[in-house]
């Protein structure tokens, strides 16, 4: 595991954490059993196979 050589200042740490934002998943429209569903792209196959409600 990498170990930092120096301590990061509190202001640098807090500014780095403040800039981070979670992005909402990109939704894709899929037609399953005649109904339209908006799901994340990585779950499209699971919905088509009927593994998710």
mmCIF entry with sequence, helices, sheets and N, C-alpha, C, O atoms, coordinates in Angstrom:
data_MODEL
# 
_entry.id   MODEL 
# 
_entity.id                         1 
_entity.type                       polymer 
_entity.pdbx_number_of_molecules   1 
# 
_entity_poly.entity_id                      1 
_entity_poly.type                           'polypeptide(L)' 
_entity_poly.nstd_linkage                   no 
_entity_poly.nstd_monomer                   no 
_entity_poly.pdbx_seq_one_letter_code       
;(UNK)(UNK)(UNK)(UNK)(UNK)(UNK)(UNK)(UNK)(UNK)(UNK)(UNK)(UNK)(UNK)(UNK)(UNK)(UNK)
(UNK)(UNK)(UNK)(UNK)(UNK)(UNK)(UNK)(UNK)(UNK)(UNK)(UNK)(UNK)(UNK)(UNK)(UNK)(UNK)
(UNK)(UNK)(UNK)(UNK)(UNK)(UNK)(UNK)(UNK)(UNK)(UNK)(UNK)(UNK)(UNK)(UNK)(UNK)(UNK)
(UNK)(UNK)(UNK)(UNK)(UNK)
;
_entity_poly.pdbx_seq_one_letter_code_can   XXXXXXXXXXXXXXXXXXXXXXXXXXXXXXXXXXXXXXXXXXXXXXXXXXXXX 
_entity_poly.pdbx_strand_id                 A 
# 
loop_
_entity_poly_seq.entity_id 
_entity_poly_seq.num 
_entity_poly_seq.mon_id 
_entity_poly_seq.hetero 
1 1  UNK n 
1 2  UNK n 
1 3  UNK n 
1 4  UNK n 
1 5  UNK n 
1 6  UNK n 
1 7  UNK n 
1 8  UNK n 
1 9  UNK n 
1 10 UNK n 
1 11 UNK n 
1 12 UNK n 
1 13 UNK n 
1 14 UNK n 
1 15 UNK n 
1 16 UNK n 
1 17 UNK n 
1 18 UNK n 
1 19 UNK n 
1 20 UNK n 
1 21 UNK n 
1 22 UNK n 
1 23 UNK n 
1 24 UNK n 
1 25 UNK n 
1 26 UNK n 
1 27 UNK n 
1 28 UNK n 
1 29 UNK n 
1 30 UNK n 
1 31 UNK n 
1 32 UNK n 
1 33 UNK n 
1 34 UNK n 
1 35 UNK n 
1 36 UNK n 
1 37 UNK n 
1 38 UNK n 
1 39 UNK n 
1 40 UNK n 
1 41 UNK n 
1 42 UNK n 
1 43 UNK n 
1 44 UNK n 
1 45 UNK n 
1 46 UNK n 
1 47 UNK n 
1 48 UNK n 
1 49 UNK n 
1 50 UNK n 
1 51 UNK n 
1 52 UNK n 
1 53 UNK n 
# 
_struct_asym.id          A 
_struct_asym.entity_id   1 
# 
loop_
_struct_conf.conf_type_id 
_struct_conf.id 
_struct_conf.pdbx_PDB_helix_id 
_struct_conf.beg_label_comp_id 
_struct_conf.beg_label_asym_id 
_struct_conf.beg_label_seq_id 
_struct_conf.pdbx_beg_PDB_ins_code 
_struct_conf.end_label_comp_id 
_struct_conf.end_label_asym_id 
_struct_conf.end_label_seq_id 
_struct_conf.pdbx_end_PDB_ins_code 
_struct_conf.beg_auth_comp_id 
_struct_conf.beg_auth_asym_id 
_struct_conf.beg_auth_seq_id 
_struct_conf.end_auth_comp_id 
_struct_conf.end_auth_asym_id 
_struct_conf.end_auth_seq_id 
_struct_conf.pdbx_PDB_helix_class 
_struct_conf.details 
_struct_conf.pdbx_PDB_helix_length 
HELX_P HELX_P1 AA1 UNK A 10 ? UNK A 19 ? UNK A 10 UNK A 19 1 ? 10 
HELX_P HELX_P2 AA2 UNK A 41 ? UNK A 43 ? UNK A 41 UNK A 43 5 ? 3  
HELX_P HELX_P3 AA3 UNK A 44 ? UNK A 49 ? UNK A 44 UNK A 49 1 ? 6  
# 
_struct_conf_type.id          HELX_P 
_struct_conf_type.criteria    ? 
_struct_conf_type.reference   ? 
# 
_struct_sheet.id               AA1 
_struct_sheet.type             ? 
_struct_sheet.number_strands   2 
_struct_sheet.details          ? 
# 
_struct_sheet_order.sheet_id     AA1 
_struct_sheet_order.range_id_1   1 
_struct_sheet_order.range_id_2   2 
_struct_sheet_order.offset       ? 
_struct_sheet_order.sense        anti-parallel 
# 
loop_
_struct_sheet_range.sheet_id 
_struct_sheet_range.id 
_struct_sheet_range.beg_label_comp_id 
_struct_sheet_range.beg_label_asym_id 
_struct_sheet_range.beg_label_seq_id 
_struct_sheet_range.pdbx_beg_PDB_ins_code 
_struct_sheet_range.end_label_comp_id 
_struct_sheet_range.end_label_asym_id 
_struct_sheet_range.end_label_seq_id 
_struct_sheet_range.pdbx_end_PDB_ins_code 
_struct_sheet_range.beg_auth_comp_id 
_struct_sheet_range.beg_auth_asym_id 
_struct_sheet_range.beg_auth_seq_id 
_struct_sheet_range.end_auth_comp_id 
_struct_sheet_range.end_auth_asym_id 
_struct_sheet_range.end_auth_seq_id 
AA1 1 UNK A 27 ? UNK A 32 ? UNK A 27 UNK A 32 
AA1 2 UNK A 35 ? UNK A 40 ? UNK A 35 UNK A 40 
# 
loop_
_atom_site.group_PDB 
_atom_site.id 
_atom_site.type_symbol 
_atom_site.label_atom_id 
_atom_site.label_alt_id 
_atom_site.label_comp_id 
_atom_site.label_asym_id 
_atom_site.label_entity_id 
_atom_site.label_seq_id 
_atom_site.pdbx_PDB_ins_code 
_atom_site.Cartn_x 
_atom_site.Cartn_y 
_atom_site.Cartn_z 
_atom_site.occupancy 
_atom_site.B_iso_or_equiv 
_atom_site.pdbx_formal_charge 
_atom_site.auth_seq_id 
_atom_site.auth_comp_id 
_atom_site.auth_asym_id 
_atom_site.auth_atom_id 
_atom_site.pdbx_PDB_model_num 
ATOM 1   N N  . UNK A 1 1  ? 0.834   -1.177  0.000   1.00 0.00 ? 1  UNK A N  1 
ATOM 2   C CA . UNK A 1 1  ? 0.000   0.000   0.000   1.00 0.00 ? 1  UNK A CA 1 
ATOM 3   C C  . UNK A 1 1  ? 0.882   1.245   0.000   1.00 0.00 ? 1  UNK A C  1 
ATOM 4   O O  . UNK A 1 1  ? 1.906   1.293   0.681   1.00 0.00 ? 1  UNK A O  1 
ATOM 5   N N  . UNK A 1 2  ? 0.475   2.241   -0.765  1.00 0.00 ? 2  UNK A N  1 
ATOM 6   C CA . UNK A 1 2  ? 1.255   3.470   -0.849  1.00 0.00 ? 2  UNK A CA 1 
ATOM 7   C C  . UNK A 1 2  ? 1.106   4.285   0.431   1.00 0.00 ? 2  UNK A C  1 
ATOM 8   O O  . UNK A 1 2  ? 0.012   4.415   0.981   1.00 0.00 ? 2  UNK A O  1 
ATOM 9   N N  . UNK A 1 3  ? 2.222   4.826   0.888   1.00 0.00 ? 3  UNK A N  1 
ATOM 10  C CA . UNK A 1 3  ? 2.226   5.633   2.101   1.00 0.00 ? 3  UNK A CA 1 
ATOM 11  C C  . UNK A 1 3  ? 2.711   7.027   1.728   1.00 0.00 ? 3  UNK A C  1 
ATOM 12  O O  . UNK A 1 3  ? 3.765   7.166   1.108   1.00 0.00 ? 3  UNK A O  1 
ATOM 13  N N  . UNK A 1 4  ? 1.949   8.071   2.098   1.00 0.00 ? 4  UNK A N  1 
ATOM 14  C CA . UNK A 1 4  ? 2.384   9.424   1.754   1.00 0.00 ? 4  UNK A CA 1 
ATOM 15  C C  . UNK A 1 4  ? 3.653   9.810   2.503   1.00 0.00 ? 4  UNK A C  1 
ATOM 16  O O  . UNK A 1 4  ? 3.839   9.431   3.659   1.00 0.00 ? 4  UNK A O  1 
ATOM 17  N N  . UNK A 1 5  ? 4.528   10.566  1.838   1.00 0.00 ? 5  UNK A N  1 
ATOM 18  C CA . UNK A 1 5  ? 5.774   10.980  2.477   1.00 0.00 ? 5  UNK A CA 1 
ATOM 19  C C  . UNK A 1 5  ? 5.541   12.132  3.440   1.00 0.00 ? 5  UNK A C  1 
ATOM 20  O O  . UNK A 1 5  ? 6.282   12.299  4.409   1.00 0.00 ? 5  UNK A O  1 
ATOM 21  N N  . UNK A 1 6  ? 4.506   12.930  3.171   1.00 0.00 ? 6  UNK A N  1 
ATOM 22  C CA . UNK A 1 6  ? 4.231   14.085  4.022   1.00 0.00 ? 6  UNK A CA 1 
ATOM 23  C C  . UNK A 1 6  ? 2.757   14.152  4.354   1.00 0.00 ? 6  UNK A C  1 
ATOM 24  O O  . UNK A 1 6  ? 1.913   13.597  3.650   1.00 0.00 ? 6  UNK A O  1 
ATOM 25  N N  . UNK A 1 7  ? 2.472   14.831  5.422   1.00 0.00 ? 7  UNK A N  1 
ATOM 26  C CA . UNK A 1 7  ? 1.085   15.022  5.810   1.00 0.00 ? 7  UNK A CA 1 
ATOM 27  C C  . UNK A 1 7  ? 0.458   16.079  4.904   1.00 0.00 ? 7  UNK A C  1 
ATOM 28  O O  . UNK A 1 7  ? 1.077   17.102  4.611   1.00 0.00 ? 7  UNK A O  1 
ATOM 29  N N  . UNK A 1 8  ? -0.782  15.822  4.462   1.00 0.00 ? 8  UNK A N  1 
ATOM 30  C CA . UNK A 1 8  ? -1.498  16.789  3.654   1.00 0.00 ? 8  UNK A CA 1 
ATOM 31  C C  . UNK A 1 8  ? -2.181  17.789  4.577   1.00 0.00 ? 8  UNK A C  1 
ATOM 32  O O  . UNK A 1 8  ? -2.790  17.410  5.577   1.00 0.00 ? 8  UNK A O  1 
ATOM 33  N N  . UNK A 1 9  ? -2.074  19.061  4.236   1.00 0.00 ? 9  UNK A N  1 
ATOM 34  C CA . UNK A 1 9  ? -2.655  20.093  5.095   1.00 0.00 ? 9  UNK A CA 1 
ATOM 35  C C  . UNK A 1 9  ? -4.176  19.953  5.150   1.00 0.00 ? 9  UNK A C  1 
ATOM 36  O O  . UNK A 1 9  ? -4.798  19.384  4.253   1.00 0.00 ? 9  UNK A O  1 
ATOM 37  N N  . UNK A 1 10 ? -4.741  20.470  6.196   1.00 0.00 ? 10 UNK A N  1 
ATOM 38  C CA . UNK A 1 10 ? -6.192  20.388  6.387   1.00 0.00 ? 10 UNK A CA 1 
ATOM 39  C C  . UNK A 1 10 ? -6.933  21.119  5.278   1.00 0.00 ? 10 UNK A C  1 
ATOM 40  O O  . UNK A 1 10 ? -7.963  20.637  4.806   1.00 0.00 ? 10 UNK A O  1 
ATOM 41  N N  . UNK A 1 11 ? -6.430  22.274  4.854   1.00 0.00 ? 11 UNK A N  1 
ATOM 42  C CA . UNK A 1 11 ? -7.116  23.037  3.805   1.00 0.00 ? 11 UNK A CA 1 
ATOM 43  C C  . UNK A 1 11 ? -7.086  22.286  2.473   1.00 0.00 ? 11 UNK A C  1 
ATOM 44  O O  . UNK A 1 11 ? -8.075  22.293  1.740   1.00 0.00 ? 11 UNK A O  1 
ATOM 45  N N  . UNK A 1 12 ? -5.964  21.640  2.153   1.00 0.00 ? 12 UNK A N  1 
ATOM 46  C CA . UNK A 1 12 ? -5.893  20.860  0.912   1.00 0.00 ? 12 UNK A CA 1 
ATOM 47  C C  . UNK A 1 12 ? -6.843  19.673  0.963   1.00 0.00 ? 12 UNK A C  1 
ATOM 48  O O  . UNK A 1 12 ? -7.527  19.381  -0.018  1.00 0.00 ? 12 UNK A O  1 
ATOM 49  N N  . UNK A 1 13 ? -6.887  19.001  2.076   1.00 0.00 ? 13 UNK A N  1 
ATOM 50  C CA . UNK A 1 13 ? -7.760  17.842  2.214   1.00 0.00 ? 13 UNK A CA 1 
ATOM 51  C C  . UNK A 1 13 ? -9.216  18.247  2.072   1.00 0.00 ? 13 UNK A C  1 
ATOM 52  O O  . UNK A 1 13 ? -9.979  17.601  1.354   1.00 0.00 ? 13 UNK A O  1 
ATOM 53  N N  . UNK A 1 14 ? -9.603  19.319  2.757   1.00 0.00 ? 14 UNK A N  1 
ATOM 54  C CA . UNK A 1 14 ? -11.008 19.738  2.727   1.00 0.00 ? 14 UNK A CA 1 
ATOM 55  C C  . UNK A 1 14 ? -11.417 20.278  1.373   1.00 0.00 ? 14 UNK A C  1 
ATOM 56  O O  . UNK A 1 14 ? -12.549 20.060  0.941   1.00 0.00 ? 14 UNK A O  1 
ATOM 57  N N  . UNK A 1 15 ? -10.520 20.979  0.692   1.00 0.00 ? 15 UNK A N  1 
ATOM 58  C CA . UNK A 1 15 ? -10.879 21.489  -0.634  1.00 0.00 ? 15 UNK A CA 1 
ATOM 59  C C  . UNK A 1 15 ? -11.013 20.354  -1.635  1.00 0.00 ? 15 UNK A C  1 
ATOM 60  O O  . UNK A 1 15 ? -11.866 20.415  -2.521  1.00 0.00 ? 15 UNK A O  1 
ATOM 61  N N  . UNK A 1 16 ? -10.186 19.316  -1.515  1.00 0.00 ? 16 UNK A N  1 
ATOM 62  C CA . UNK A 1 16 ? -10.291 18.165  -2.398  1.00 0.00 ? 16 UNK A CA 1 
ATOM 63  C C  . UNK A 1 16 ? -11.609 17.443  -2.159  1.00 0.00 ? 16 UNK A C  1 
ATOM 64  O O  . UNK A 1 16 ? -12.284 17.055  -3.113  1.00 0.00 ? 16 UNK A O  1 
ATOM 65  N N  . UNK A 1 17 ? -11.980 17.259  -0.901  1.00 0.00 ? 17 UNK A N  1 
ATOM 66  C CA . UNK A 1 17 ? -13.233 16.571  -0.584  1.00 0.00 ? 17 UNK A CA 1 
ATOM 67  C C  . UNK A 1 17 ? -14.446 17.388  -1.005  1.00 0.00 ? 17 UNK A C  1 
ATOM 68  O O  . UNK A 1 17 ? -15.474 16.821  -1.375  1.00 0.00 ? 17 UNK A O  1 
ATOM 69  N N  . UNK A 1 18 ? -14.342 18.710  -0.953  1.00 0.00 ? 18 UNK A N  1 
ATOM 70  C CA . UNK A 1 18 ? -15.472 19.568  -1.289  1.00 0.00 ? 18 UNK A CA 1 
ATOM 71  C C  . UNK A 1 18 ? -15.762 19.549  -2.784  1.00 0.00 ? 18 UNK A C  1 
ATOM 72  O O  . UNK A 1 18 ? -16.912 19.729  -3.186  1.00 0.00 ? 18 UNK A O  1 
ATOM 73  N N  . UNK A 1 19 ? -14.747 19.337  -3.616  1.00 0.00 ? 19 UNK A N  1 
ATOM 74  C CA . UNK A 1 19 ? -14.950 19.330  -5.069  1.00 0.00 ? 19 UNK A CA 1 
ATOM 75  C C  . UNK A 1 19 ? -15.581 18.050  -5.568  1.00 0.00 ? 19 UNK A C  1 
ATOM 76  O O  . UNK A 1 19 ? -16.169 18.046  -6.650  1.00 0.00 ? 19 UNK A O  1 
ATOM 77  N N  . UNK A 1 20 ? -15.479 16.949  -4.811  1.00 0.00 ? 20 UNK A N  1 
ATOM 78  C CA . UNK A 1 20 ? -15.981 15.667  -5.272  1.00 0.00 ? 20 UNK A CA 1 
ATOM 79  C C  . UNK A 1 20 ? -17.496 15.669  -5.292  1.00 0.00 ? 20 UNK A C  1 
ATOM 80  O O  . UNK A 1 20 ? -18.131 16.081  -4.321  1.00 0.00 ? 20 UNK A O  1 
ATOM 81  N N  . UNK A 1 21 ? -18.078 15.216  -6.383  1.00 0.00 ? 21 UNK A N  1 
ATOM 82  C CA . UNK A 1 21 ? -19.532 15.109  -6.488  1.00 0.00 ? 21 UNK A CA 1 
ATOM 83  C C  . UNK A 1 21 ? -19.892 13.760  -7.095  1.00 0.00 ? 21 UNK A C  1 
ATOM 84  O O  . UNK A 1 21 ? -19.255 13.300  -8.043  1.00 0.00 ? 21 UNK A O  1 
ATOM 85  N N  . UNK A 1 22 ? -20.903 13.147  -6.545  1.00 0.00 ? 22 UNK A N  1 
ATOM 86  C CA . UNK A 1 22 ? -21.417 11.904  -7.130  1.00 0.00 ? 22 UNK A CA 1 
ATOM 87  C C  . UNK A 1 22 ? -22.294 12.265  -8.318  1.00 0.00 ? 22 UNK A C  1 
ATOM 88  O O  . UNK A 1 22 ? -23.084 13.206  -8.244  1.00 0.00 ? 22 UNK A O  1 
ATOM 89  N N  . UNK A 1 23 ? -22.162 11.535  -9.396  1.00 0.00 ? 23 UNK A N  1 
ATOM 90  C CA . UNK A 1 23 ? -22.971 11.799  -10.583 1.00 0.00 ? 23 UNK A CA 1 
ATOM 91  C C  . UNK A 1 23 ? -24.140 10.833  -10.629 1.00 0.00 ? 23 UNK A C  1 
ATOM 92  O O  . UNK A 1 23 ? -23.971 9.652   -10.327 1.00 0.00 ? 23 UNK A O  1 
ATOM 93  N N  . UNK A 1 24 ? -25.318 11.306  -10.998 1.00 0.00 ? 24 UNK A N  1 
ATOM 94  C CA . UNK A 1 24 ? -26.452 10.387  -11.118 1.00 0.00 ? 24 UNK A CA 1 
ATOM 95  C C  . UNK A 1 24 ? -26.218 9.433   -12.286 1.00 0.00 ? 24 UNK A C  1 
ATOM 96  O O  . UNK A 1 24 ? -25.601 9.823   -13.278 1.00 0.00 ? 24 UNK A O  1 
ATOM 97  N N  . UNK A 1 25 ? -26.693 8.203   -12.191 1.00 0.00 ? 25 UNK A N  1 
ATOM 98  C CA . UNK A 1 25 ? -26.466 7.247   -13.279 1.00 0.00 ? 25 UNK A CA 1 
ATOM 99  C C  . UNK A 1 25 ? -27.199 7.674   -14.555 1.00 0.00 ? 25 UNK A C  1 
ATOM 100 O O  . UNK A 1 25 ? -28.299 8.226   -14.509 1.00 0.00 ? 25 UNK A O  1 
ATOM 101 N N  . UNK A 1 26 ? -26.563 7.404   -15.681 1.00 0.00 ? 26 UNK A N  1 
ATOM 102 C CA . UNK A 1 26 ? -27.183 7.716   -16.967 1.00 0.00 ? 26 UNK A CA 1 
ATOM 103 C C  . UNK A 1 26 ? -28.265 6.679   -17.232 1.00 0.00 ? 26 UNK A C  1 
ATOM 104 O O  . UNK A 1 26 ? -27.977 5.487   -17.334 1.00 0.00 ? 26 UNK A O  1 
ATOM 105 N N  . UNK A 1 27 ? -29.521 7.135   -17.344 1.00 0.00 ? 27 UNK A N  1 
ATOM 106 C CA . UNK A 1 27 ? -30.633 6.210   -17.520 1.00 0.00 ? 27 UNK A CA 1 
ATOM 107 C C  . UNK A 1 27 ? -30.929 5.992   -19.001 1.00 0.00 ? 27 UNK A C  1 
ATOM 108 O O  . UNK A 1 27 ? -30.825 6.907   -19.817 1.00 0.00 ? 27 UNK A O  1 
ATOM 109 N N  . UNK A 1 28 ? -31.302 4.753   -19.322 1.00 0.00 ? 28 UNK A N  1 
ATOM 110 C CA . UNK A 1 28 ? -31.625 4.368   -20.685 1.00 0.00 ? 28 UNK A CA 1 
ATOM 111 C C  . UNK A 1 28 ? -33.061 3.866   -20.689 1.00 0.00 ? 28 UNK A C  1 
ATOM 112 O O  . UNK A 1 28 ? -33.482 3.178   -19.759 1.00 0.00 ? 28 UNK A O  1 
ATOM 113 N N  . UNK A 1 29 ? -33.808 4.202   -21.721 1.00 0.00 ? 29 UNK A N  1 
ATOM 114 C CA . UNK A 1 29 ? -35.186 3.742   -21.835 1.00 0.00 ? 29 UNK A CA 1 
ATOM 115 C C  . UNK A 1 29 ? -35.209 2.351   -22.456 1.00 0.00 ? 29 UNK A C  1 
ATOM 116 O O  . UNK A 1 29 ? -34.650 2.127   -23.530 1.00 0.00 ? 29 UNK A O  1 
ATOM 117 N N  . UNK A 1 30 ? -35.874 1.405   -21.755 1.00 0.00 ? 30 UNK A N  1 
ATOM 118 C CA . UNK A 1 30 ? -35.968 0.027   -22.221 1.00 0.00 ? 30 UNK A CA 1 
ATOM 119 C C  . UNK A 1 30 ? -37.424 -0.395  -22.169 1.00 0.00 ? 30 UNK A C  1 
ATOM 120 O O  . UNK A 1 30 ? -38.139 -0.052  -21.228 1.00 0.00 ? 30 UNK A O  1 
ATOM 121 N N  . UNK A 1 31 ? -37.865 -1.131  -23.168 1.00 0.00 ? 31 UNK A N  1 
ATOM 122 C CA . UNK A 1 31 ? -39.229 -1.648  -23.184 1.00 0.00 ? 31 UNK A CA 1 
ATOM 123 C C  . UNK A 1 31 ? -39.195 -3.104  -22.747 1.00 0.00 ? 31 UNK A C  1 
ATOM 124 O O  . UNK A 1 31 ? -38.606 -3.948  -23.422 1.00 0.00 ? 31 UNK A O  1 
ATOM 125 N N  . UNK A 1 32 ? -39.836 -3.396  -21.605 1.00 0.00 ? 32 UNK A N  1 
ATOM 126 C CA . UNK A 1 32 ? -39.859 -4.749  -21.055 1.00 0.00 ? 32 UNK A CA 1 
ATOM 127 C C  . UNK A 1 32 ? -41.308 -5.146  -20.853 1.00 0.00 ? 32 UNK A C  1 
ATOM 128 O O  . UNK A 1 32 ? -42.042 -4.485  -20.118 1.00 0.00 ? 32 UNK A O  1 
ATOM 129 N N  . UNK A 1 33 ? -41.721 -6.224  -21.501 1.00 0.00 ? 33 UNK A N  1 
ATOM 130 C CA . UNK A 1 33 ? -43.097 -6.739  -21.395 1.00 0.00 ? 33 UNK A CA 1 
ATOM 131 C C  . UNK A 1 33 ? -44.134 -5.658  -21.714 1.00 0.00 ? 33 UNK A C  1 
ATOM 132 O O  . UNK A 1 33 ? -45.177 -5.584  -21.064 1.00 0.00 ? 33 UNK A O  1 
ATOM 133 N N  . UNK A 1 34 ? -43.850 -4.839  -22.696 1.00 0.00 ? 34 UNK A N  1 
ATOM 134 C CA . UNK A 1 34 ? -44.794 -3.826  -23.137 1.00 0.00 ? 34 UNK A CA 1 
ATOM 135 C C  . UNK A 1 34 ? -44.807 -2.555  -22.304 1.00 0.00 ? 34 UNK A C  1 
ATOM 136 O O  . UNK A 1 34 ? -45.578 -1.642  -22.601 1.00 0.00 ? 34 UNK A O  1 
ATOM 137 N N  . UNK A 1 35 ? -43.992 -2.470  -21.286 1.00 0.00 ? 35 UNK A N  1 
ATOM 138 C CA . UNK A 1 35 ? -43.935 -1.244  -20.488 1.00 0.00 ? 35 UNK A CA 1 
ATOM 139 C C  . UNK A 1 35 ? -42.566 -0.603  -20.629 1.00 0.00 ? 35 UNK A C  1 
ATOM 140 O O  . UNK A 1 35 ? -41.562 -1.294  -20.804 1.00 0.00 ? 35 UNK A O  1 
ATOM 141 N N  . UNK A 1 36 ? -42.531 0.694   -20.553 1.00 0.00 ? 36 UNK A N  1 
ATOM 142 C CA . UNK A 1 36 ? -41.292 1.443   -20.709 1.00 0.00 ? 36 UNK A CA 1 
ATOM 143 C C  . UNK A 1 36 ? -40.660 1.667   -19.334 1.00 0.00 ? 36 UNK A C  1 
ATOM 144 O O  . UNK A 1 36 ? -41.312 2.139   -18.402 1.00 0.00 ? 36 UNK A O  1 
ATOM 145 N N  . UNK A 1 37 ? -39.382 1.318   -19.232 1.00 0.00 ? 37 UNK A N  1 
ATOM 146 C CA . UNK A 1 37 ? -38.663 1.447   -17.972 1.00 0.00 ? 37 UNK A CA 1 
ATOM 147 C C  . UNK A 1 37 ? -37.367 2.206   -18.231 1.00 0.00 ? 37 UNK A C  1 
ATOM 148 O O  . UNK A 1 37 ? -36.689 1.963   -19.230 1.00 0.00 ? 37 UNK A O  1 
ATOM 149 N N  . UNK A 1 38 ? -37.022 3.131   -17.323 1.00 0.00 ? 38 UNK A N  1 
ATOM 150 C CA . UNK A 1 38 ? -35.741 3.841   -17.416 1.00 0.00 ? 38 UNK A CA 1 
ATOM 151 C C  . UNK A 1 38 ? -34.807 3.247   -16.386 1.00 0.00 ? 38 UNK A C  1 
ATOM 152 O O  . UNK A 1 38 ? -35.056 3.337   -15.184 1.00 0.00 ? 38 UNK A O  1 
ATOM 153 N N  . UNK A 1 39 ? -33.718 2.631   -16.862 1.00 0.00 ? 39 UNK A N  1 
ATOM 154 C CA . UNK A 1 39 ? -32.789 1.932   -15.980 1.00 0.00 ? 39 UNK A CA 1 
ATOM 155 C C  . UNK A 1 39 ? -31.359 2.353   -16.312 1.00 0.00 ? 39 UNK A C  1 
ATOM 156 O O  . UNK A 1 39 ? -31.102 2.836   -17.414 1.00 0.00 ? 39 UNK A O  1 
ATOM 157 N N  . UNK A 1 40 ? -30.418 2.176   -15.370 1.00 0.00 ? 40 UNK A N  1 
ATOM 158 C CA . UNK A 1 40 ? -29.010 2.424   -15.675 1.00 0.00 ? 40 UNK A CA 1 
ATOM 159 C C  . UNK A 1 40 ? -28.532 1.476   -16.774 1.00 0.00 ? 40 UNK A C  1 
ATOM 160 O O  . UNK A 1 40 ? -29.016 0.350   -16.889 1.00 0.00 ? 40 UNK A O  1 
ATOM 161 N N  . UNK A 1 41 ? -27.592 1.938   -17.566 1.00 0.00 ? 41 UNK A N  1 
ATOM 162 C CA . UNK A 1 41 ? -27.125 1.155   -18.714 1.00 0.00 ? 41 UNK A CA 1 
ATOM 163 C C  . UNK A 1 41 ? -26.593 -0.216  -18.317 1.00 0.00 ? 41 UNK A C  1 
ATOM 164 O O  . UNK A 1 41 ? -26.777 -1.186  -19.052 1.00 0.00 ? 41 UNK A O  1 
ATOM 165 N N  . UNK A 1 42 ? -25.934 -0.309  -17.160 1.00 0.00 ? 42 UNK A N  1 
ATOM 166 C CA . UNK A 1 42 ? -25.347 -1.589  -16.773 1.00 0.00 ? 42 UNK A CA 1 
ATOM 167 C C  . UNK A 1 42 ? -26.380 -2.608  -16.328 1.00 0.00 ? 42 UNK A C  1 
ATOM 168 O O  . UNK A 1 42 ? -26.046 -3.780  -16.161 1.00 0.00 ? 42 UNK A O  1 
ATOM 169 N N  . UNK A 1 43 ? -27.640 -2.190  -16.130 1.00 0.00 ? 43 UNK A N  1 
ATOM 170 C CA . UNK A 1 43 ? -28.686 -3.124  -15.709 1.00 0.00 ? 43 UNK A CA 1 
ATOM 171 C C  . UNK A 1 43 ? -29.650 -3.492  -16.827 1.00 0.00 ? 43 UNK A C  1 
ATOM 172 O O  . UNK A 1 43 ? -30.628 -4.201  -16.588 1.00 0.00 ? 43 UNK A O  1 
ATOM 173 N N  . UNK A 1 44 ? -29.391 -3.023  -18.044 1.00 0.00 ? 44 UNK A N  1 
ATOM 174 C CA . UNK A 1 44 ? -30.319 -3.258  -19.152 1.00 0.00 ? 44 UNK A CA 1 
ATOM 175 C C  . UNK A 1 44 ? -30.499 -4.755  -19.405 1.00 0.00 ? 44 UNK A C  1 
ATOM 176 O O  . UNK A 1 44 ? -31.629 -5.223  -19.540 1.00 0.00 ? 44 UNK A O  1 
ATOM 177 N N  . UNK A 1 45 ? -29.411 -5.505  -19.472 1.00 0.00 ? 45 UNK A N  1 
ATOM 178 C CA . UNK A 1 45 ? -29.523 -6.941  -19.753 1.00 0.00 ? 45 UNK A CA 1 
ATOM 179 C C  . UNK A 1 45 ? -30.293 -7.679  -18.672 1.00 0.00 ? 45 UNK A C  1 
ATOM 180 O O  . UNK A 1 45 ? -31.067 -8.589  -18.967 1.00 0.00 ? 45 UNK A O  1 
ATOM 181 N N  . UNK A 1 46 ? -30.086 -7.292  -17.425 1.00 0.00 ? 46 UNK A N  1 
ATOM 182 C CA . UNK A 1 46 ? -30.791 -7.945  -16.324 1.00 0.00 ? 46 UNK A CA 1 
ATOM 183 C C  . UNK A 1 46 ? -32.290 -7.708  -16.435 1.00 0.00 ? 46 UNK A C  1 
ATOM 184 O O  . UNK A 1 46 ? -33.081 -8.614  -16.171 1.00 0.00 ? 46 UNK A O  1 
ATOM 185 N N  . UNK A 1 47 ? -32.692 -6.494  -16.823 1.00 0.00 ? 47 UNK A N  1 
ATOM 186 C CA . UNK A 1 47 ? -34.118 -6.209  -16.995 1.00 0.00 ? 47 UNK A CA 1 
ATOM 187 C C  . UNK A 1 47 ? -34.683 -6.995  -18.173 1.00 0.00 ? 47 UNK A C  1 
ATOM 188 O O  . UNK A 1 47 ? -35.794 -7.518  -18.094 1.00 0.00 ? 47 UNK A O  1 
ATOM 189 N N  . UNK A 1 48 ? -33.930 -7.081  -19.258 1.00 0.00 ? 48 UNK A N  1 
ATOM 190 C CA . UNK A 1 48 ? -34.423 -7.809  -20.430 1.00 0.00 ? 48 UNK A CA 1 
ATOM 191 C C  . UNK A 1 48 ? -34.587 -9.296  -20.142 1.00 0.00 ? 48 UNK A C  1 
ATOM 192 O O  . UNK A 1 48 ? -35.494 -9.931  -20.681 1.00 0.00 ? 48 UNK A O  1 
ATOM 193 N N  . UNK A 1 49 ? -33.734 -9.854  -19.310 1.00 0.00 ? 49 UNK A N  1 
ATOM 194 C CA . UNK A 1 49 ? -33.827 -11.274 -18.962 1.00 0.00 ? 49 UNK A CA 1 
ATOM 195 C C  . UNK A 1 49 ? -34.869 -11.543 -17.882 1.00 0.00 ? 49 UNK A C  1 
ATOM 196 O O  . UNK A 1 49 ? -35.192 -12.701 -17.615 1.00 0.00 ? 49 UNK A O  1 
ATOM 197 N N  . UNK A 1 50 ? -35.393 -10.504 -17.265 1.00 0.00 ? 50 UNK A N  1 
ATOM 198 C CA . UNK A 1 50 ? -36.416 -10.671 -16.242 1.00 0.00 ? 50 UNK A CA 1 
ATOM 199 C C  . UNK A 1 50 ? -35.823 -10.932 -14.855 1.00 0.00 ? 50 UNK A C  1 
ATOM 200 O O  . UNK A 1 50 ? -36.529 -11.427 -13.976 1.00 0.00 ? 50 UNK A O  1 
ATOM 201 N N  . UNK A 1 51 ? -34.567 -10.617 -14.641 1.00 0.00 ? 51 UNK A N  1 
ATOM 202 C CA . UNK A 1 51 ? -33.953 -10.863 -13.349 1.00 0.00 ? 51 UNK A CA 1 
ATOM 203 C C  . UNK A 1 51 ? -34.312 -9.798  -12.324 1.00 0.00 ? 51 UNK A C  1 
ATOM 204 O O  . UNK A 1 51 ? -34.232 -10.041 -11.120 1.00 0.00 ? 51 UNK A O  1 
ATOM 205 N N  . UNK A 1 52 ? -34.713 -8.607  -12.800 1.00 0.00 ? 52 UNK A N  1 
ATOM 206 C CA . UNK A 1 52 ? -35.092 -7.508  -11.902 1.00 0.00 ? 52 UNK A CA 1 
ATOM 207 C C  . UNK A 1 52 ? -36.538 -7.134  -12.184 1.00 0.00 ? 52 UNK A C  1 
ATOM 208 O O  . UNK A 1 52 ? -36.999 -7.272  -13.317 1.00 0.00 ? 52 UNK A O  1 
ATOM 209 N N  . UNK A 1 53 ? -37.271 -6.656  -11.160 1.00 0.00 ? 53 UNK A N  1 
ATOM 210 C CA . UNK A 1 53 ? -38.696 -6.327  -11.356 1.00 0.00 ? 53 UNK A CA 1 
ATOM 211 C C  . UNK A 1 53 ? -38.949 -5.108  -12.194 1.00 0.00 ? 53 UNK A C  1 
ATOM 212 O O  . UNK A 1 53 ? -40.103 -4.744  -12.420 1.00 0.00 ? 53 UNK A O  1 
# 
